[in-house]
Amino acid sequence: REVADSREQGYPLSLCLVDIDDFKRINDRYGHPGGDKVLAQLATRLRQGGEAFRLGGDEFAILLPGRDEEGARLAAEAIVRRIGTVEFAPAGPAGSVTVSAGIATVPEEGVERDELVRRADSALYWAKEYGKDQVRVHRPDVVEIAELKRLAAGPDQAARFRAASSLARAVDARDAYTGSHSERVAELAARIATRLGVDREQVELTRLAGSLHDLGKLAIPEEILRKPGPLSEAERLVLERHPQIGFRMLESLGVDPVADWVLHHHERWDGAGYPHAVAGETIPLGARIIFVADAYDAMTSDRVYRERLSDEAALEELERCAGSQFDPEIVTALAEELGLGSANVVAFSA
């Protein structure tokens, strides 16, 4: 009813989902009766801040009529802080119990009750996944990550790639490229892997990792991603964190090599790359393939601050850096795949 009323009357409505962090630890230590005690005390505290009700397990919902996204965020942060200062028997002193919260807001065209709950739950997932004891507001890319993790446990490969493609578009929308950089890298990486004789399953994993290689950029400020001039040293260090951030986002996917390839896709053949400065064949093959495909597409794409290079000029640059920045065998495979022959090829990598 509240959702329909908010839309009809034009006032915002936010839903805040709250979940106890590491509740299993409390149950394991104090038994289910002790856990139930903590839940009852938390329910009482939450009802002091609005219309709260228990959804099940250790998850609660708080309706915040009249609060827009920012107002709901401030209210939720106050709740999270307050819970952290309370002693919950038998769990121990203040700080022994913390909560995470996810927020979604209406009115928005086409958002009904179930969708509102799903969006808040996805934001809650993000809060739990990246540190706990915090608040996150719904973002479309959070939905896609949660969906991708769910799909990774199932047999539907096509659905997994659709979710990855949607997530890649969210990344590309924030970056300085024009068009679908992540999708182009994924396709080119798969073609290179096929050219190298990699088996079909590994080709598809290469395609998936290629589409998600820049996932960590979702956590990088947009002013850095789209800066028209050279980055400062501090900005460069922030940008160079994106492989590690992407790795943390993907490591629980259950598709073992993908997170590792994303982590290492800026390692150089000569060991001068990042984040771990590994060299040569100690760099995973999938990461070496993605590095070449990423660099080639970066050079041959228009960006907000420069025009593209020709295919021939880009390949010449790659071949010039083969053996130092790039795996020479992969650069050769790319040249053969593109039918550009043997050009002799620091890339403008992203």
C-alpha positions in Angstrom: 0.0 0.0 0.0 2.8 2.4 0.9 4.4 2.0 -2.5 1.2 2.8 -4.3 0.4 5.8 -2.0 3.9 7.3 -2.5 3.5 7.1 -6.2 0.0 8.5 -6.3 0.7 11.3 -3.8 4.2 12.1 -5.1 6.1 11.7 -1.9 9.3 9.5 -1.6 9.3 6.2 0.1 12.5 4.4 1.1 12.9 0.9 2.2 15.9 0.0 4.5 16.8 -3.6 5.0 19.0 -4.3 8.1 20.9 -7.5 8.7 23.0 -8.6 11.7 26.7 -9.0 10.7 28.1 -12.5 11.4 24.9 -13.7 13.1 26.0 -17.3 12.7 28.9 -16.6 15.0 26.4 -15.5 17.7 24.3 -18.6 17.2 27.3 -20.9 17.2 28.7 -19.3 20.4 25.5 -18.8 22.5 23.1 -21.2 20.9 19.8 -20.4 19.2 18.2 -19.2 22.4 21.0 -16.7 22.8 20.6 -15.7 19.1 16.9 -15.2 19.6 17.5 -12.9 22.5 19.7 -10.7 20.4 17.1 -10.6 17.6 14.4 -9.6 20.1 16.5 -6.8 21.5 17.4 -5.6 18.0 13.8 -5.6 16.9 12.9 -3.3 19.9 15.7 -0.9 19.0 14.8 -0.7 15.4 11.1 0.0 16.1 12.2 3.1 17.9 13.3 4.5 14.5 10.3 3.8 12.3 8.0 1.2 11.1 10.2 -1.9 11.4 9.3 -5.5 11.0 11.2 -8.8 10.8 11.5 -10.4 7.4 12.9 -13.6 8.6 16.2 -15.0 9.9 18.3 -12.0 11.1 16.9 -9.6 8.5 14.6 -6.6 9.3 12.9 -4.1 7.1 12.2 -0.4 8.0 9.8 1.7 6.0 10.8 5.4 5.8 7.9 7.3 4.1 8.7 10.8 3.2 12.4 10.2 3.0 14.3 10.4 -0.3 17.5 8.5 -0.9 19.7 10.9 0.9 17.3 11.2 3.9 17.1 7.4 4.1 20.8 7.1 4.0 21.3 9.5 6.9 18.6 7.7 8.9 20.1 4.3 8.2 23.6 5.5 9.1 22.3 6.7 12.4 20.7 3.3 13.0 23.9 1.5 12.2 25.9 3.8 14.5 23.4 3.4 17.3 23.3 -0.4 17.1 27.1 -0.4 17.4 27.0 1.4 20.7 24.5 -0.9 22.4 25.2 -3.9 24.5 23.2 -6.9 23.4 23.0 -9.7 26.0 24.4 -12.4 25.8 26.6 -11.3 22.9 28.9 -9.1 25.0 29.8 -5.4 25.3 28.9 -2.6 22.9 30.3 -3.2 19.5 29.9 -7.0 19.8 26.9 -6.8 17.5 26.9 -4.7 14.3 24.5 -4.4 11.4 24.6 -3.6 7.7 21.9 -1.8 5.8 20.7 -1.5 2.2 18.4 1.2 0.9 16.1 1.5 -2.1 13.7 4.4 -2.8 10.5 5.1 -4.8 8.7 6.7 -6.6 10.2 5.5 -9.8 8.4 4.4 -12.9 7.6 0.7 -12.8 9.0 -0.1 -9.4 6.6 -2.2 -7.4 6.9 -3.7 -4.0 8.8 -6.9 -4.9 11.2 -4.9 -7.0 11.8 -2.4 -4.2 12.6 -5.2 -1.8 14.9 -6.8 -4.4 16.8 -3.5 -4.9 17.2 -2.9 -1.2 18.4 -6.5 -0.7 21.0 -6.0 -3.5 22.3 -2.9 -1.7 22.4 -4.8 1.5 24.4 -7.5 -0.2 26.9 -4.8 -1.3 27.2 -3.5 2.3 27.9 -7.0 3.6 30.3 -7.9 0.9 32.5 -4.8 1.2 33.1 -4.4 4.9 29.9 -4.8 6.9 28.8 -2.3 9.6 27.8 0.2 6.9 25.0 1.5 4.7 24.8 1.1 0.9 22.2 2.7 -1.4 20.9 0.7 -4.4 22.9 1.0 -7.6 22.1 -1.0 -10.8 25.6 -2.5 -10.9 25.1 -4.0 -7.4 22.1 -5.8 -8.7 24.2 -7.3 -11.5 27.0 -8.4 -9.2 24.5 -10.2 -6.9 22.8 -11.7 -9.9 26.1 -12.8 -11.4 27.0 -14.5 -8.1 23.7 -16.3 -8.0 24.1 -17.5 -11.6 27.6 -18.6 -11.1 26.3 -21.4 -8.9 24.0 -22.7 -11.6 24.4 -24.4 -15.0 23.0 -21.6 -17.1 26.1 -20.2 -18.9 24.1 -18.0 -21.2 22.4 -16.3 -18.3 25.8 -15.8 -16.7 27.1 -14.1 -19.7 24.0 -11.9 -20.1 24.5 -10.7 -16.5 28.2 -10.1 -17.1 27.4 -8.1 -20.2 24.9 -5.9 -18.4 27.5 -5.3 -15.6 30.2 -4.5 -18.2 27.9 -1.8 -19.6 27.6 -0.2 -16.2 31.4 0.0 -16.0 31.7 1.4 -19.5 29.1 4.1 -18.8 31.5 5.6 -16.2 34.7 5.4 -18.2 36.3 7.6 -20.8 35.8 5.2 -23.7 33.1 5.5 -26.3 31.0 2.5 -27.0 31.2 -0.9 -25.3 34.9 -1.3 -24.5 34.4 -4.2 -22.1 32.4 -6.2 -24.6 34.9 -5.6 -27.4 37.8 -6.7 -25.1 35.8 -9.8 -24.2 35.2 -10.7 -27.8 38.8 -10.0 -28.9 40.2 -11.9 -26.0 38.1 -14.9 -26.9 39.3 -14.8 -30.5 42.9 -14.6 -29.4 42.4 -17.5 -27.0 40.9 -19.6 -29.8 43.8 -18.7 -32.1 46.2 -19.9 -29.4 44.4 -23.3 -29.4 42.9 -22.9 -25.9 40.1 -25.4 -25.2 36.5 -24.2 -25.5 35.8 -23.9 -21.8 38.8 -21.7 -21.2 37.9 -19.6 -24.2 34.5 -18.9 -22.6 36.1 -18.1 -19.3 38.5 -15.7 -21.1 35.4 -14.1 -22.7 33.8 -13.7 -19.2 37.0 -12.3 -17.6 37.4 -9.9 -20.5 34.0 -8.5 -20.1 34.6 -8.0 -16.4 38.3 -6.9 -16.5 37.5 -3.3 -15.4 34.9 -4.2 -12.9 37.0 -2.6 -10.1 36.5 0.8 -11.8 33.1 0.9 -10.3 34.8 2.0 -7.1 37.1 4.6 -8.7 35.9 8.2 -8.7 34.5 9.2 -12.1 36.5 12.4 -12.2 39.6 10.2 -12.3 38.2 7.9 -15.0 37.2 10.7 -17.2 40.0 13.2 -16.6 41.0 14.7 -19.9 44.7 15.3 -19.0 47.4 13.3 -17.3 46.7 11.8 -13.9 48.6 13.0 -10.9 50.7 10.4 -9.0 48.0 10.1 -6.3 45.3 9.7 -9.0 47.3 7.1 -10.8 47.8 5.1 -7.6 44.0 5.2 -7.0 43.3 4.0 -10.6 45.8 1.2 -10.3 43.8 -0.3 -7.4 41.0 -1.4 -9.8 42.4 -4.9 -10.5 42.5 -5.7 -6.8 39.0 -4.2 -6.2 37.7 -6.3 -9.2 39.4 -9.4 -7.8 37.7 -8.9 -4.4 34.3 -8.4 -6.1 34.7 -11.6 -8.1 36.7 -14.1 -6.0 33.6 -15.7 -4.5 32.0 -16.2 -7.9 32.9 -19.9 -8.0 34.5 -19.6 -11.4 38.1 -20.1 -10.2 40.3 -18.4 -12.8 38.2 -15.4 -13.6 39.0 -13.3 -10.5 42.7 -14.2 -10.8 42.8 -13.1 -14.4 41.1 -9.8 -13.6 43.6 -9.3 -10.7 46.6 -9.8 -13.0 45.4 -8.1 -16.3 47.9 -5.2 -15.9 51.0 -7.3 -15.2 53.8 -6.8 -17.7 55.8 -9.5 -19.4 59.0 -7.9 -18.0 57.6 -7.8 -14.4 57.2 -4.0 -14.3 53.3 -4.1 -14.1 50.9 -4.1 -11.2 49.6 -5.1 -8.7 52.1 -7.8 -8.0 54.9 -7.2 -10.5 55.0 -10.8 -11.7 56.6 -11.6 -15.0 56.6 -13.9 -18.0 54.7 -17.1 -17.8 54.0 -16.7 -14.1 51.3 -14.3 -15.2 48.1 -16.4 -15.9 47.6 -16.9 -19.7 44.1 -15.4 -19.5 45.4 -12.3 -17.9 48.1 -11.9 -20.6 45.5 -12.3 -23.3 43.2 -9.7 -21.7 46.1 -7.3 -21.3 46.8 -7.3 -25.1 43.1 -7.2 -26.1 42.5 -4.3 -23.6 45.5 -2.3 -24.9 44.6 -2.8 -28.5 41.0 -1.7 -28.0 42.1 1.3 -25.9 44.3 2.5 -28.7 41.7 1.9 -31.5 38.8 3.5 -29.6 37.8 7.2 -29.4 38.0 8.5 -25.9 36.8 11.8 -24.4 40.3 13.3 -24.7 41.8 11.8 -27.9 40.9 10.2 -31.2 41.6 6.6 -32.0 44.7 5.2 -33.7 44.4 3.1 -36.9 44.4 -0.7 -36.5 47.8 -0.8 -38.2 49.3 1.9 -35.9 47.9 0.2 -32.8 49.3 -3.2 -33.8 52.7 -1.6 -34.5 52.7 -0.1 -31.0 51.9 -3.5 -29.5 54.6 -5.3 -31.5 57.1 -2.6 -30.5 56.4 -3.4 -26.8 56.2 -7.2 -27.3 58.8 -8.9 -25.0 58.7 -6.0 -22.6 55.1 -5.0 -21.9 53.3 -7.8 -23.7 53.7 -11.6 -24.2 55.1 -11.8 -27.8 53.2 -15.0 -28.6 49.9 -13.3 -27.8 50.7 -10.2 -29.9 51.6 -12.5 -32.8 48.3 -14.3 -32.3 46.4 -11.0 -32.4 48.1 -9.9 -35.6 47.2 -13.2 -37.2 43.6 -13.0 -36.0 43.2 -9.5 -37.4 44.8 -10.5 -40.7 47.2 -7.6 -40.4 50.3 -9.7 -41.0 53.5 -9.2 -39.1 53.9 -5.7 -38.0 56.7 -5.3 -35.5 54.7 -4.1 -32.5 53.8 1.2 -23.9 50.5 0.9 -25.0 47.8 3.3 -24.2 46.3 0.7 -21.9 43.4 1.5 -19.6 
